[in-house]
Amino acid sequence: MKRHLSACFSLLVFAFAAAPAFSQVAVRGKTVYTMGGAAIENGVVVIRDGKIAEVGPADQVAVPAGFRVLEGAVVTPGLVDAHSVVGLTGIYNQPHDQDQLERSAPIQPELRAIDAFNTQEALLEYIRGFGITTVHTGHAPGELISGQTCVVKTIGNTLADALLLEPAAVAATIGSDARKNEKKSPGTRGKMSAMLREQFIKAQEYAHKLETAADDKKPDRDLKLEVLARVLKGEVPLMVSADRAQDIASALRLREEFGFKLILDSAAEAYLLIEQIKATGVPVIVHASMVRAYGDRKNMSFETAAKLHEAGIMIALQSGYEDYVPKTRVALFEAAIAAANGLSFEEALATITIDAARIVGVADRVGSLEPGKDGDVAIYDGDPFEYATHCVGVIIDGQVVSTSPR
């Protein structure tokens, strides 16, 4: 009898473990912001097998029989945080869960974000509860080249479950945060640009030798130069955190000289260089609205996002990174501040959905509610940018991962 019960229990456990994830779900919303077209009043989003199947007005899109149905006042695509360190930084803010910044050397492009990303980090669940389903995360600003970044979903037992893109960018810093003291390099801004230029030239020479030298004459593998060669070929963008206008100008100058794809990050004084940035077509991931206004960011403005957008510069917003608890904010709240300081509701929503997805290279998968894209949806009981509103539902890849109001 005991053996029989044990066998039955084992079969039940196996059946439960082998069951496919629930992915037949529909969402009804009083207003559905698709970010791929006009907002839909009394709209329906149908998700089948993890992908968006249909989107439209309720009188045109029927909910299939047997589908689980969630409802809310406002429905949006799952939110995209354009720059974070979540998953490398942890909720406890103790040395054991802080892998976002390696301080042993100023130039470390070979550091892979995926080798440091923790899918079990509690901060992922925390931000997911506000509707954030995709995060561009990785090594933090603070070293001249601090390492690589990746784009992940905020769910997954393993990296393979979560990963969308890697490397998404190589993270660099031009500014006071990258300055060394005690006669270590780089000690000045001039040295920062010189060191970057030197590494780019070495990477050019390394790539040329790999392509042209005979097999027995090819250089030994160099992980740093391999990554930088990919940057110079345009395969991976260089994301430069720079706040002062002179540092932003240095990043633009290096881009012009070497021809790499550039993403400007933080960019507190970008409003002083609007014409120069616009002329290059370089996108900007604007600093978190509630970032501390000191040091290189002392001249930051709540209106920077609106000014850049008005000029036709593609922008996104971010949760950001600072070296104090909890090392992350919530991108939803940052967009709310931008909406109160010059951006319209949909413009602000775009900075944490479709435009963020475009800048970090995953707009083919996420950022808007369109057939064929991933079934990532955020559901709210009111205006998402109102403080009293709750996120009442989150769906990732067709899986309902949260229904607890937050």
C-alpha positions in Angstrom: 0.0 0.0 0.0 2.8 2.4 0.9 4.6 1.5 -2.3 1.4 2.1 -4.3 0.8 5.5 -2.7 4.4 6.5 -3.2 4.2 5.6 -6.9 1.0 7.6 -7.3 2.5 10.6 -5.6 5.6 10.4 -7.9 3.3 10.4 -10.9 1.4 13.4 -9.7 4.6 15.4 -9.0 5.9 14.5 -12.5 2.6 15.5 -14.1 2.7 18.9 -12.3 6.3 19.5 -13.1 5.8 18.6 -16.8 2.6 20.6 -17.3 3.1 23.6 -19.7 2.9 27.1 -18.3 -0.5 28.6 -18.4 -0.5 30.8 -21.5 -4.1 31.1 -22.8 -5.2 34.4 -21.3 -7.1 37.5 -22.3 -7.0 41.0 -20.9 -9.9 43.5 -21.0 -9.2 47.2 -20.3 -11.2 50.4 -20.3 -8.3 51.9 -22.1 -5.6 49.8 -23.9 -2.5 51.7 -24.8 -0.9 49.5 -27.5 2.0 51.8 -28.3 1.8 50.5 -31.8 -1.1 52.8 -32.7 -3.9 54.8 -31.2 -5.2 53.9 -27.7 -8.2 51.6 -27.7 -11.3 52.3 -25.6 -12.9 49.1 -24.2 -10.1 47.0 -25.6 -9.1 43.4 -25.5 -5.7 41.7 -25.7 -5.7 38.0 -26.5 -2.5 36.0 -25.7 -2.1 32.5 -27.1 0.9 30.3 -26.4 2.9 33.1 -24.9 2.4 35.5 -27.8 0.0 38.3 -28.5 -2.6 36.9 -30.9 -5.2 39.7 -31.2 -5.6 43.3 -30.0 -8.6 45.5 -30.7 -12.0 46.8 -29.4 -14.2 44.4 -27.5 -16.9 44.5 -30.2 -14.3 43.2 -32.7 -12.1 40.8 -30.7 -13.8 37.9 -29.0 -12.3 36.3 -25.9 -11.8 32.6 -26.8 -13.7 30.0 -24.7 -11.7 28.7 -21.8 -9.2 31.6 -21.7 -8.4 33.1 -18.3 -9.6 36.7 -18.3 -8.0 39.6 -16.4 -9.5 43.1 -16.3 -8.3 46.6 -15.4 -8.9 50.3 -16.0 -5.7 50.8 -18.0 -3.7 48.2 -19.9 -0.2 48.8 -21.3 2.6 46.8 -22.7 4.9 45.3 -20.1 7.2 48.1 -19.1 10.8 48.3 -20.2 13.4 49.7 -17.9 16.1 51.1 -20.3 19.0 51.0 -17.8 19.3 49.3 -14.5 21.7 47.2 -12.5 19.0 44.9 -11.0 20.0 41.3 -10.9 23.7 42.3 -10.4 22.8 44.5 -7.4 20.8 42.9 -4.7 18.0 43.8 -2.3 20.2 43.5 0.8 22.8 46.0 -0.3 25.6 43.9 1.2 28.9 42.8 -0.4 27.6 39.3 -1.1 24.9 40.6 -3.4 26.7 43.5 -5.1 28.3 42.4 -8.4 27.5 45.5 -10.5 30.8 47.2 -10.4 34.4 45.8 -10.4 36.9 48.3 -9.2 40.1 46.5 -9.8 40.8 48.1 -13.3 39.5 51.1 -15.3 39.0 49.2 -18.6 37.1 45.9 -18.4 34.9 45.4 -21.5 35.4 41.6 -21.2 33.1 41.4 -18.1 29.9 39.8 -19.2 26.6 40.8 -17.5 25.3 37.3 -17.9 28.0 35.9 -15.7 26.9 38.1 -12.8 23.1 38.2 -13.3 21.1 36.5 -10.6 17.7 35.3 -11.8 16.6 34.6 -8.2 17.3 38.2 -7.1 14.3 39.5 -5.0 14.5 43.0 -6.6 13.3 41.4 -9.9 10.1 40.3 -8.2 9.8 43.8 -6.6 9.9 45.8 -9.8 7.9 43.2 -11.7 5.0 44.0 -9.3 4.8 47.5 -10.8 4.5 46.2 -14.3 8.2 46.1 -15.4 8.7 43.0 -17.5 11.9 43.8 -19.3 15.1 45.3 -18.0 18.3 46.4 -19.7 20.8 45.6 -16.9 24.5 45.0 -16.4 27.7 46.6 -15.1 27.2 50.0 -13.5 28.6 53.3 -14.4 31.8 54.1 -12.5 34.7 52.8 -14.4 36.0 54.0 -17.7 34.7 50.8 -19.3 32.9 48.8 -16.6 31.7 45.8 -18.6 28.8 44.5 -20.7 25.0 44.7 -20.3 22.2 42.4 -21.3 18.4 42.6 -21.7 16.3 40.2 -19.6 12.8 39.5 -18.6 11.9 39.9 -15.0 11.0 36.2 -14.7 12.8 33.0 -15.2 14.4 30.2 -13.2 17.5 30.2 -15.3 19.3 32.7 -17.4 18.1 31.0 -20.6 14.5 31.6 -19.4 15.1 35.3 -18.9 17.6 36.4 -21.5 16.5 38.4 -24.5 19.8 39.9 -25.7 23.5 39.8 -24.8 25.6 41.7 -25.0 23.2 44.6 -25.4 25.9 47.2 -24.9 29.3 47.9 -23.5 29.0 50.3 -20.5 31.5 53.2 -20.3 31.7 56.3 -18.1 33.2 59.7 -18.9 33.1 62.0 -15.9 33.9 62.3 -12.3 32.7 58.8 -11.4 35.5 57.3 -13.5 38.2 59.5 -12.1 40.9 57.8 -9.9 42.9 59.4 -7.2 46.3 58.7 -5.6 48.1 59.1 -9.0 46.2 56.3 -10.6 44.8 56.5 -14.1 42.6 58.1 -15.3 43.0 61.0 -13.0 41.7 63.6 -15.5 39.2 63.9 -18.3 41.9 64.3 -20.8 43.4 60.9 -19.7 39.9 59.3 -19.9 39.6 60.2 -23.6 43.2 59.3 -24.3 42.8 55.8 -22.7 39.7 55.1 -24.6 41.2 56.3 -27.9 44.3 54.1 -27.2 42.1 51.0 -26.6 40.1 51.6 -29.7 43.2 51.9 -31.9 44.5 48.7 -30.4 41.2 47.0 -31.1 41.3 48.2 -34.7 44.8 46.8 -35.2 43.8 43.5 -33.5 40.8 43.1 -35.8 42.9 43.9 -38.8 45.5 41.3 -37.9 42.8 38.7 -37.3 41.3 39.3 -40.7 44.6 39.5 -42.7 47.4 37.6 -41.0 48.2 34.1 -41.9 47.0 31.4 -39.5 50.4 31.1 -37.9 50.8 34.8 -37.5 47.4 35.7 -36.0 47.5 37.4 -32.6 46.7 35.5 -29.4 43.2 35.9 -28.2 42.5 39.1 -26.2 39.1 39.2 -24.6 39.2 43.0 -24.1 40.1 43.7 -27.7 37.6 41.2 -29.0 34.8 43.0 -27.4 36.0 46.5 -28.4 36.4 45.2 -32.0 32.7 44.3 -32.0 31.9 47.8 -30.8 34.0 49.3 -33.6 32.3 47.1 -36.2 28.9 48.4 -35.0 27.8 45.0 -33.7 27.5 46.2 -30.1 26.8 49.8 -29.1 28.9 51.7 -26.6 26.7 53.2 -23.8 28.5 56.1 -22.3 27.3 57.6 -19.0 28.2 61.3 -19.1 26.4 64.2 -17.4 28.4 67.3 -17.9 28.1 68.9 -21.4 31.9 68.7 -21.9 31.8 64.9 -21.2 28.8 64.4 -23.5 30.8 66.3 -26.2 33.8 64.0 -25.6 31.6 60.9 -26.2 30.2 62.5 -29.4 33.7 63.3 -30.5 35.0 59.7 -30.0 31.9 58.4 -31.9 32.7 60.7 -34.8 36.3 59.6 -34.8 35.8 55.8 -34.6 32.3 55.4 -36.0 30.8 53.2 -33.3 27.1 53.1 -32.3 26.6 55.3 -29.3 23.9 55.5 -26.7 24.2 58.4 -24.3 23.3 57.6 -20.7 22.2 59.9 -17.9 23.2 63.1 -19.8 22.1 65.6 -17.2 23.3 68.6 -19.3 22.1 67.2 -22.6 19.8 70.2 -23.0 22.9 72.3 -23.6 23.9 70.2 -26.6 20.5 69.5 -28.2 21.5 70.5 -31.8 24.8 68.5 -31.6 23.0 65.4 -30.3 20.2 65.7 -32.8 22.6 66.0 -35.7 24.2 62.6 -34.8 20.9 60.7 -34.4 22.3 59.3 -31.1 19.6 58.2 -28.6 19.6 59.2 -25.0 18.6 57.2 -21.9 17.9 60.1 -19.6 18.9 59.9 -15.9 16.3 58.9 -13.4 14.1 62.0 -12.7 14.6 61.6 -8.9 18.4 61.2 -9.1 20.4 63.2 -6.6 21.3 66.6 -8.1 24.9 66.9 -7.1 28.4 66.5 -8.6 28.3 66.1 -12.4 24.4 66.1 -12.2 24.1 69.3 -10.2 22.5 71.0 -13.3 20.0 68.3 -14.0 16.5 69.3 -14.9 13.1 67.5 -14.7 12.4 69.0 -18.1 15.4 67.4 -19.9 13.3 64.5 -21.3 10.7 66.8 -22.7 13.2 69.1 -24.3 15.1 66.3 -26.0 11.8 64.7 -27.2 10.6 68.0 -28.5 13.8 68.3 -30.5 13.2 64.9 -32.1 15.8 63.0 -30.2 14.8 59.5 -29.3 14.8 59.1 -25.5 14.0 56.5 -22.9 13.9 56.7 -19.1 15.5 54.4 -16.5 15.5 53.4 -12.9 19.3 54.2 -12.8 22.0 53.4 -10.4 23.5 55.2 -7.4 25.8 53.8 -4.7 23.2 53.9 -1.9 20.2 51.8 -0.9 18.4 50.4 -2.7 20.5 51.1 -5.9 17.4 51.0 -8.0 14.3 53.0 -8.5 11.1 52.1 -10.4 11.0 53.3 -14.0 7.2 53.7 -13.8 7.6 56.5 -11.2 10.4 58.1 -13.2 8.1 58.4 -16.2 5.4 59.9 -14.1 7.8 62.7 -13.1 8.6 63.3 -16.7 4.9 63.4 -17.6 4.5 66.1 -15.0 7.3 68.1 -16.5 6.5 68.5 -20.2 5.8 65.0 -21.7 2.3 64.0 -22.6 1.0 60.8 -21.1 1.7 58.7 -24.2 5.1 60.3 -24.7 6.1 59.4 -21.2 4.7 55.9 -21.6 6.7 55.5 -24.7 9.9 56.2 -22.8 9.3 53.0 -20.7 7.8 50.9 -23.4 8.4 51.0 -27.2 11.1 53.7 -27.3 13.1 52.0 -24.5 12.8 48.7 -26.4 14.0 50.3 -29.6 17.0 51.9 -28.0 18.2 48.7 -26.3 17.5 46.6 -29.3 14.5 44.4 -28.5 11.6 46.2 -30.1 10.9 43.1 -32.3 9.9 41.3 -29.1 8.6 43.7 -26.5 7.5 47.3 -26.0 4.1 47.3 -27.7 0.9 45.2 -27.8 1.0 43.9 -31.4 0.2 40.5 -32.8 3.3 38.3 -32.8 5.1 40.0 -30.0 5.7 38.5 -26.6 2.7 38.3 -24.4 3.9 40.9 -21.9 1.2 43.1 -20.3 0.8 45.4 -17.4 -2.7 46.1 -15.9 -3.6 49.1 -13.7 -6.7 50.2 -11.7 -6.2 53.8 -12.8 -3.8 56.2 -14.4 -0.4 54.4 -14.1 1.3 57.7 -13.3 -1.0 58.6 -10.4 0.6 57.7 -7.0 -2.6 56.1 -5.7 -2.9 53.8 -8.7 -2.1 50.1 -8.3 -0.6 47.6 -10.7 -3.2 44.8 -10.4 -1.9 42.3 -13.0 1.4 41.4 -14.8 1.7 38.9 -17.6 5.1 37.8 -19.0 5.3 35.5 -22.0 1.6 34.7 -21.5 2.2 33.7 -17.9 0.2 35.5 -15.2 3.0 36.3 -12.8 1.2 38.8 -10.5 -2.3 39.7 -9.5 -1.6 41.2 -6.1 -2.2 45.0 -6.2 1.0 47.1 -5.8 
